[in-house]
Amino acid sequence: MPPHVEYRLSEVGRSLSEALVVLDRWAETHFGTLDAARERYDAQTNR
């Protein structure tokens, strides 16, 4: 039988996970605005 490792988030890790979910929702909501800003920046810097 191969070795088995089990990982779990600590309480601090779970609290970070909650913050990342909020950030992900924000990014999804503002994706269009963020994408347009990136495209403008790329056009100005010839990327």
MARFIDO-730333 format. One record per residue (C-alpha): residue in three letters; z, x, y. Coordinates in Angstrom, 3 decimals. Example, Ala and Ser with C-alpha at 12.3 -4.5 7.8 and 13.67 -1.06 7.14 Angstrom:
BEGIN
R:ala:7.800:12.300:-4.500
R:ser:7.140:13.670:-1.060
***
This chain:
BEGIN
R:met:0.000:0.000:0.000
R:pro:-0.959:1.480:3.396
R:pro:1.734:2.033:6.029
R:his:2.478:-0.997:8.159
R:val:3.447:-0.936:11.832
R:glu:4.562:-3.970:13.754
R:tyr:4.586:-4.003:17.552
R:arg:6.364:-6.409:19.890
R:leu:6.664:-6.622:23.649
R:ser:10.074:-6.030:25.124
R:glu:11.568:-8.459:27.618
R:val:10.222:-6.252:30.435
R:gly:6.788:-6.287:28.808
R:arg:6.851:-10.070:28.566
R:ser:7.750:-10.329:32.258
R:leu:4.743:-8.128:33.110
R:ser:2.540:-10.307:30.921
R:glu:3.508:-13.342:33.002
R:ala:2.466:-11.535:36.199
R:leu:-0.850:-10.476:34.647
R:val:-1.652:-14.077:33.707
R:val:-1.200:-15.064:37.364
R:leu:-3.416:-12.170:38.486
R:asp:-6.085:-13.147:35.939
R:arg:-6.124:-16.747:37.197
R:trp:-6.427:-15.492:40.785
R:ala:-9.351:-13.240:39.850
R:glu:-11.120:-16.087:38.031
R:thr:-10.658:-18.382:41.037
R:his:-11.999:-15.780:43.478
R:phe:-14.661:-14.221:41.244
R:gly:-17.568:-15.368:43.417
R:thr:-16.033:-13.982:46.590
R:leu:-15.090:-10.708:44.908
R:asp:-18.535:-10.302:43.371
R:ala:-20.280:-10.956:46.697
R:ala:-18.030:-8.403:48.434
R:arg:-18.844:-5.823:45.748
R:glu:-22.563:-6.476:46.132
R:arg:-22.326:-6.070:49.943
R:tyr:-20.396:-2.828:49.528
R:asp:-22.869:-1.504:46.974
R:ala:-25.792:-2.345:49.279
R:gln:-24.132:-0.559:52.223
R:thr:-23.353:2.557:50.202
R:asn:-26.668:2.619:48.297
R:arg:-25.006:2.261:44.903
***
